Amino acid sequence: MRKSCFIVLLLLLTGWADAAEIAGARPNIIFILTDDLGYGDAGCTGNPIVKTPNIDRIYAEGVRFSDFRVSPTCSPTRCAIMTGRHEFHSGVTHTINERERMSLSATTIAQVLQSAGYKTGIFGKWHLGDEPAYQPGRRGFDEVFIHGGGGIGQGYPGTCGDAPGNAYFNPVILHNGTFEKTRGFCTDVFFKQALQWIEQVKGKQPFFCYLATNAAHAPLSCPPQYEVPYKGRVVPLVSTFYGMIANIDENVGTLLDQLKQWGIDDNTLIIFMNDNGGFDLACKIWNAGMKGSKNTAHNGGTRAMSLWRWPAALKPATCDALTAHIDLFPTFAELAGAKIPPDLAAKLEGFSVAPLLKDPAAPWHDERILLTHVGRWANGAPPDKYGQCSLRYQRYLLYRLSDQSSWELYDLKADPGEEHNLVSSNRELLTKLNAAYDVWWTKTLPLLENEQAYKTAPRMNPFKAMYWRQYKGPGPNNVPPPAGFDFKVPS
């Protein structure tokens, strides 16, 4: 008995020592976050059609988390990543209507890394507020190269939207406060700009590059050559979707090759992730056996690829621990050796996965409960407690819709497609998780600070107003401002 305990203790201490080796190692960090890919939209996760050799390479050469969770839609996941907290706790309950704005009181991981001596850059999609105070340049990023709103060309009443007339090809991009007309397909543009920035900062100090592609978000579009291999094999929209993924993959390959040429590959941590469940039509073709897609709290709406490659420090392995987007903040901070003030640390809801990166079987937080809520209730409506929500605990998913009178319980290890409701045979677990949800909802309600913001939203989208003021009339997209537009910059 004593010998067994000694062995267990030795293994625990060894795991902690390994984790300590990478804590404060200060690698360069490149975080690639794709838009609307699902867990099953890569060859390495079993997709039988789309070809992703470079994403597959990251999978094969690093640590891959098999049970990694995100939020069901764009802004919520991005907010949770930036803050290390559930998105509702920073006011984000939607992707539009001013409810996509991340609380100005929130501290971002970019700010923490910046304070630790990292250069920080964002390239692509922000989607956490388009008004100046909410922009990434004021939230910890030294270099900002972004489109507006939730997608290139999108526009909604109020604050959420992109430059007028924008498109996936030759988009106008806001670069450190100035709009620039670019040339090429948007994903190529973002990767090219990110590489140019990395070349400027590499070797001087560690960097954090947040590369958030607009692809493969609708409206679907890509250079024709990427779609050709899939035409006739799947419905047209999915062939374009797969073409957008193939283009992302090619850019990932270019990035990997360039890091090698620069001699910084070994000490650069690359994380490849998707932001929510996949595009519904594509999920019907392949969804890794899961139920649900984007906009749902099902297994398929919240499971994500989470692939971590760091040649100098990590050995290829699969980790089955229940992990999530809220874990990125404390992980990045630990790897960077960044000091998190006690008041901020007390607010974090995630855990550093550094021990799992070194030893996928390391002791983990087995009692953790991850909560998902789709949000998106109507403007002016009271927050809907059960407006499609779920809880993850160990191997179980507890799921509910607002028009259901009770919860459903599924064992995802045995039943990833959520076909066999176990709620009647596991009342004790139901009671435990239901009580946890009640406590969480009570804590959450006072933090929903954006629910009435639509009432005082500006009449014109800030991106459009900035665009027209810069060009004093029609800009590169040749879209004129509305009659009577005031070109004076507001004080």
C-alpha positions in Angstrom: 0.0 0.0 0.0 2.8 2.4 1.0 4.7 1.5 -2.2 1.6 2.3 -4.4 1.1 5.6 -2.6 4.7 6.5 -3.2 4.5 5.7 -6.9 1.3 7.8 -7.2 3.0 10.7 -5.4 6.1 10.4 -7.6 4.0 10.5 -10.7 2.1 13.6 -9.5 5.4 15.4 -8.6 6.8 14.4 -12.0 3.8 15.9 -13.8 4.0 19.1 -11.8 7.7 19.3 -12.6 7.0 18.9 -16.3 4.4 21.6 -16.2 6.8 23.9 -14.4 9.2 23.5 -17.3 6.9 25.3 -19.6 5.5 27.8 -17.1 7.2 31.1 -17.8 9.0 29.7 -20.9 7.6 32.7 -22.8 7.0 31.1 -26.2 5.7 33.1 -29.2 2.0 32.4 -29.3 0.0 32.2 -32.6 -3.7 31.6 -32.0 -5.7 30.7 -35.1 -9.4 30.9 -34.6 -11.6 30.0 -37.6 -15.2 31.1 -38.0 -18.0 28.5 -38.3 -15.9 25.4 -38.9 -17.2 22.5 -36.8 -15.3 19.9 -34.9 -15.7 17.5 -37.8 -14.5 19.9 -40.6 -11.0 18.6 -40.9 -9.4 15.4 -42.1 -7.7 14.8 -38.7 -11.2 14.7 -37.0 -12.5 12.2 -39.5 -14.0 14.2 -42.3 -14.1 11.9 -45.3 -14.2 14.6 -47.9 -12.4 17.8 -47.1 -8.6 17.7 -47.3 -6.6 19.6 -44.6 -3.0 18.3 -44.7 -1.6 21.3 -42.7 -4.2 21.3 -40.0 -3.7 17.6 -39.8 0.0 18.2 -39.3 -0.7 20.4 -36.3 -2.9 17.6 -35.0 -0.2 15.0 -35.5 2.7 17.0 -34.1 1.1 18.4 -31.0 -1.4 17.9 -28.2 -5.0 17.6 -29.3 -7.9 18.0 -26.8 -10.7 15.6 -27.7 -13.3 17.1 -25.3 -12.8 20.8 -25.7 -15.8 23.2 -25.4 -16.6 26.6 -26.8 -19.8 28.7 -27.0 -22.5 28.1 -29.6 -21.8 31.4 -31.6 -19.1 33.9 -32.5 -19.0 36.8 -30.0 -19.7 34.6 -27.0 -16.7 32.4 -27.7 -14.4 35.3 -28.4 -15.4 37.0 -25.2 -14.8 33.9 -23.1 -11.4 33.5 -24.7 -10.4 37.1 -24.1 -11.6 37.2 -20.5 -11.3 33.6 -19.1 -14.9 33.9 -18.0 -18.3 32.9 -19.3 -19.4 35.5 -21.8 -22.5 36.4 -20.0 -20.3 37.6 -17.1 -18.9 40.3 -19.4 -22.3 41.3 -20.9 -22.2 39.3 -24.1 -25.5 37.5 -24.8 -25.8 37.9 -28.5 -23.8 38.6 -31.7 -25.7 41.9 -32.5 -27.9 44.5 -30.9 -25.1 45.9 -28.7 -25.2 42.7 -26.8 -21.9 41.6 -28.6 -20.0 44.3 -26.8 -17.5 43.0 -24.2 -17.7 44.9 -21.0 -15.3 47.8 -20.7 -14.5 46.6 -17.2 -13.2 43.3 -18.5 -9.4 42.7 -18.6 -8.3 40.8 -21.7 -5.6 38.2 -22.1 -4.0 40.6 -24.6 -3.6 43.2 -21.9 -2.1 40.6 -19.5 0.4 39.5 -22.1 1.2 43.0 -23.1 2.0 43.8 -19.4 4.4 40.8 -19.5 6.4 42.2 -22.4 4.7 40.6 -25.3 4.0 42.4 -28.6 0.3 41.7 -29.4 -1.5 41.8 -32.8 -5.0 40.9 -34.1 -5.7 40.1 -37.7 -9.2 39.4 -38.9 -12.4 39.2 -36.8 -12.8 41.0 -33.4 -16.7 41.1 -33.0 -16.7 42.4 -29.4 -17.8 45.9 -30.1 -17.2 48.4 -33.0 -17.4 51.6 -31.1 -13.9 53.2 -30.5 -13.9 52.4 -26.7 -14.5 48.7 -27.4 -11.9 48.3 -30.2 -9.0 45.9 -29.7 -6.5 48.8 -29.9 -7.8 49.8 -26.5 -8.1 46.3 -25.2 -4.5 45.2 -25.3 -3.5 44.9 -28.9 -0.5 46.9 -30.3 -1.3 46.0 -33.9 -4.9 46.0 -35.2 -5.9 44.8 -38.6 -9.7 44.0 -38.6 -13.0 44.1 -40.3 -16.1 45.3 -38.4 -19.1 43.5 -37.0 -19.5 39.7 -37.2 -18.4 39.3 -40.8 -17.0 41.2 -43.8 -19.9 43.1 -45.4 -22.3 42.6 -42.5 -24.3 45.4 -41.2 -27.0 45.7 -38.5 -28.9 48.6 -36.9 -26.9 50.1 -34.1 -23.2 49.5 -33.5 -22.5 46.2 -35.2 -21.4 46.2 -38.8 -18.6 46.5 -41.3 -17.4 49.1 -43.8 -20.0 49.8 -46.4 -20.0 47.7 -49.6 -17.3 45.4 -48.2 -16.7 41.9 -49.7 -14.5 38.8 -49.2 -12.3 39.8 -52.1 -10.3 43.0 -51.9 -11.9 44.0 -48.5 -11.4 47.4 -46.8 -9.7 46.7 -43.5 -9.3 49.0 -40.5 -5.5 49.0 -39.8 -4.5 50.8 -36.6 -7.3 53.3 -37.0 -7.0 53.9 -40.7 -9.0 52.1 -43.4 -7.0 50.4 -46.2 -8.1 48.9 -49.4 -6.5 45.4 -49.7 -6.0 43.1 -52.6 -6.9 39.4 -52.6 -9.2 37.0 -50.8 -9.8 37.9 -47.1 -8.1 34.8 -45.5 -5.0 35.3 -47.7 -5.0 39.0 -46.7 -5.2 38.3 -43.0 -2.4 35.6 -43.0 -0.2 37.8 -45.2 -0.5 40.8 -42.9 0.1 38.6 -39.8 3.3 37.2 -41.3 4.5 40.7 -42.2 3.9 41.8 -38.6 5.6 38.7 -37.2 8.6 39.4 -39.4 8.9 42.9 -37.9 8.6 41.9 -34.2 10.3 38.4 -34.1 13.4 38.1 -32.1 12.9 41.4 -30.3 10.4 40.2 -27.7 7.9 37.3 -27.6 4.7 38.0 -29.5 1.0 37.0 -29.3 -0.6 36.8 -32.8 -4.4 36.4 -32.7 -5.3 35.3 -36.3 -9.1 35.2 -36.4 -10.3 34.4 -39.9 -13.6 35.5 -41.3 -13.8 32.2 -43.2 -15.7 30.0 -43.4 -18.6 32.2 -42.3 -21.5 32.9 -44.7 -22.0 34.4 -47.2 -19.8 31.6 -48.7 -17.1 32.6 -51.1 -13.6 31.6 -52.1 -11.2 31.6 -55.0 -12.6 29.1 -57.5 -9.6 26.7 -57.5 -10.2 25.7 -53.9 -13.8 24.7 -54.5 -13.1 22.6 -57.6 -12.1 19.3 -55.8 -15.5 19.3 -54.0 -17.8 20.3 -56.8 -20.2 17.5 -57.7 -19.3 15.6 -54.5 -21.4 17.7 -52.1 -24.2 20.3 -52.5 -22.9 23.6 -54.0 -22.9 25.6 -50.7 -20.9 22.9 -49.0 -18.4 22.7 -51.8 -17.8 26.4 -51.4 -17.5 25.9 -47.6 -15.0 23.2 -48.1 -13.1 25.3 -50.5 -12.8 28.1 -47.9 -11.5 25.5 -45.4 -8.9 24.3 -48.0 -7.8 27.9 -48.4 -7.4 28.3 -44.7 -5.4 25.0 -44.6 -3.0 26.2 -47.4 -2.4 29.4 -45.4 -1.6 27.4 -42.3 1.0 25.5 -44.3 2.5 28.8 -45.5 2.7 30.0 -41.9 4.4 26.8 -40.7 6.9 26.9 -43.5 7.7 30.6 -42.8 8.3 30.0 -39.1 10.8 27.2 -40.0 12.6 29.6 -42.4 12.8 32.2 -39.7 14.2 29.7 -37.2 11.5 30.4 -34.7 9.4 27.3 -35.2 10.6 25.4 -32.2 9.8 28.2 -29.7 6.4 29.1 -31.2 3.2 27.7 -29.8 0.5 27.4 -32.4 -3.1 26.8 -31.4 -5.7 25.9 -34.0 -9.4 26.2 -33.0 -12.9 26.7 -34.4 -15.2 29.1 -32.6 -18.5 27.2 -32.4 -20.4 24.3 -33.9 -20.3 23.9 -37.7 -22.4 25.1 -40.7 -25.6 23.1 -40.6 -25.5 21.8 -44.2 -21.9 20.6 -43.7 -22.8 19.0 -40.4 -25.4 16.9 -42.2 -22.6 15.4 -44.3 -20.2 14.8 -41.4 -20.4 15.8 -37.8 -18.3 13.1 -36.0 -21.5 11.3 -34.9 -22.7 14.3 -32.9 -26.1 16.0 -32.6 -26.3 19.8 -33.2 -24.5 22.5 -35.0 -23.9 26.3 -34.6 -26.5 28.1 -32.5 -27.3 25.0 -30.4 -26.3 23.8 -26.9 -26.0 20.2 -28.1 -22.7 18.3 -28.2 -22.1 19.3 -31.9 -22.8 23.0 -31.1 -20.1 23.4 -28.5 -17.3 20.9 -29.2 -14.2 22.3 -30.9 -10.9 21.3 -32.4 -8.2 22.4 -30.0 -4.8 21.6 -31.4 -1.6 22.8 -29.7 1.8 22.5 -31.5 5.1 23.6 -29.8 8.0 21.5 -31.1 10.5 22.5 -28.4 8.2 21.6 -25.5 5.2 19.3 -26.4 5.1 15.7 -27.5 2.2 14.5 -29.7 -0.6 13.2 -27.6 -4.4 13.1 -27.2 -5.9 14.6 -24.0 -9.5 13.5 -23.1 -9.9 16.0 -20.2 -12.9 18.2 -20.2 -11.4 21.6 -21.2 -12.8 24.8 -22.6 -12.2 28.3 -24.2 -12.1 29.9 -20.7 -8.9 27.9 -20.0 -6.9 29.8 -22.6 -6.5 33.0 -20.5 -4.9 31.3 -17.5 -2.8 29.0 -19.8 -1.4 31.8 -21.9 -0.6 33.8 -18.8 1.2 30.9 -17.1 3.2 30.1 -20.2 4.2 33.8 -20.5 5.1 34.1 -16.9 2.6 36.9 -16.6 1.5 38.1 -13.2 -2.3 38.2 -12.8 -3.5 40.6 -10.1 -5.3 38.8 -7.2 -8.6 40.6 -7.9 -8.5 39.5 -11.6 -7.4 36.0 -10.7 -10.4 35.6 -8.4 -12.7 36.3 -11.4 -11.2 33.8 -13.7 -13.4 30.7 -14.3 -10.9 28.7 -16.3 -7.9 26.6 -15.4 -4.4 26.5 -17.0 -4.0 23.4 -19.1 -0.2 23.6 -18.8 -0.1 20.4 -16.8 -2.2 18.6 -19.5 0.1 19.9 -22.2 3.0 18.1 -20.6 1.1 15.1 -19.4 -2.4 14.5 -20.9 -3.2 12.1 -18.0 -2.2 14.6 -15.3 -4.7 15.2 -12.4 -7.5 17.6 -13.6 -10.5 19.3 -12.3 -12.9 16.3 -12.5 -15.7 18.1 -10.6 -15.8 21.1 -13.0 -19.2 22.0 -14.5 -19.2 23.9 -17.8 -22.4 25.9 -18.6 -23.7 26.8 -22.1 -26.5 29.2 -22.9 -27.3 30.2 -26.5 -28.7 33.5 -25.4 -30.1 35.5 -28.3 -33.5 36.3 -26.7 -35.4 39.2 -28.3 -34.5 42.8 -27.5 -36.5 44.1 -24.5 -37.5 40.5 -23.5 -36.4 39.4 -20.0 -33.4 37.0 -20.1 -34.7 33.5 -20.7 -33.3 31.2 -18.1 -33.9 28.0 -20.2 -33.6 29.5 -23.7 -31.6 26.5 -24.9 -28.9 25.7 -22.4 -26.7 22.8 -21.3 -24.3 21.7 -18.6 -21.2 19.5 -19.1 -20.1 17.4 -16.1 -17.6 14.6 -16.6 -19.0 12.5 -19.4 -22.6 13.8 -19.1 -24.5 16.5 -21.0 -27.6 18.0 -19.3 -29.7 19.8 -22.0 -32.9 21.9 -22.0 -35.0 24.2 -24.1 -37.2 26.9 -22.7 -40.4 25.2 -23.9 -39.4 21.9 -22.3 -40.7 21.2 -18.8 -37.7 19.1 -17.8 -34.0 18.4 -18.5 -32.6 15.7 -20.7 -29.4 13.8 -19.7 -27.0 12.1 -22.0 -23.8 10.1 -21.6 -21.7 11.5 -24.4 -19.0 8.9 -24.1 -21.5 6.1 -25.0 -24.0 8.3 -26.8 -22.4 11.3 -28.6 -25.5 11.7 -30.8 -27.7 12.2 -27.7 -30.2 9.5 -28.5 -30.8 7.9 -25.1 -32.2 10.2 -22.4 -31.0 8.9 -19.0 -32.7 11.5 -16.8 -35.2 9.1 -15.2 -32.4 6.7 -14.1 -30.0 9.3 -12.7 -32.1 11.6 -10.5 -29.2 12.3 -8.1 -27.0 13.7 -10.9 -30.0 15.7 -12.2 -30.6 17.3 -8.8 -26.9 18.2 -8.5 -26.6 19.8 -11.9 -30.0 21.6 -11.7 -28.9 23.2 -8.4 -25.6 24.3 -9.9 -27.5 25.9 -12.8 -29.8 27.8 -10.4 -26.8 29.2 -8.6 -25.1 30.2 -11.8 -28.2 31.9 -13.2 -28.6 33.9 -10.0 -25.0 35.0 -10.1 -25.2 35.8 -13.8 -28.3 38.1 -14.0 -26.7 41.2 -12.4 -23.8 41.0 -14.9 -25.9 41.2 -18.1 -25.0 44.9 -18.6 -25.9 45.2 -22.3 -29.6 44.2 -22.2 -30.9 47.7 -22.6 -28.1 49.1 -24.7 -30.1 48.9 -27.9 -32.3 51.8 -26.7 -29.4 54.2 -26.8 -27.5 52.8 -29.8 -26.1 55.3 -32.3 -28.1 55.9 -35.4 -25.2 54.9 -37.6 -22.8 52.0 -37.4 -19.4 53.4 -36.1 -17.4 51.6 -38.8 -19.4 53.2 -41.6 -19.1 56.6 -39.9 -15.4 56.3 -39.5 -15.1 55.1 -43.1 -16.9 58.1 -44.6 -15.1 60.6 -42.4 -11.8 59.3 -43.6 -12.7 59.5 -47.2 -15.0 62.6 -47.0 -17.4 60.9 -49.3 -17.5 57.6 -51.2 -14.4 55.5 -50.5 -12.7 52.6 -52.3 -16.0 50.6 -52.4 -17.7 53.6 -54.0 -20.6 53.6 -51.6 -21.8 57.2 -50.9 -22.7 58.3 -47.4 -26.3 59.0 -46.7 -27.7 62.5 -47.6 -26.9 65.0 -44.9 -24.1 62.9 -43.3 -22.0 65.0 -40.9 -18.4 64.7 -41.7 -17.3 66.4 -38.5 -15.6 64.0 -36.1 -17.7 63.8 -32.9 -16.0 65.3 -29.9 
